Amino acid sequence: MTPALIANLEQLLGGPRDNALLRFSLGSEYLKAGDVDRAVTHLREALTRDPGYSAAWKLLGRALAQSGDRSAALRAYEEGIRVAETKGDKQAAREMQVFVRRLRKEAGC
């Protein structure tokens, strides 16, 4: 289902529906499909369009962690925590704090 969904979503790129939600959705589907580089590209574009999108920060952190870029993942999570706390999105902030602790533990920090 993911390749067909990706194809459908990509048809919307560049049109009036090309927004943060579309880019987030594409990033999510690419991550599910195992294409981390494309996932990161679309998630970063989602955040360019809406820097306050805490779910996109969380998914970007996960994608960067999967790519092996631990320091970039930590930066994404930390910014996501700041954004989520500012918006009052306490659950997202708590989840990202857990991911930060896990990454730091894995790195021996």
Secondary structure, 3 states (H helix, E strand, C coil): CHHHHHHHHHCCCCCCCCCHHHHHHHHHHHHHHCCHHHHHHHHHHHHHHCCCCHHHHHHHHHHHHHHCCHHHHHHHHHHHHHHHHHHCCHHHHHHHHHHHHHHHHHHCC
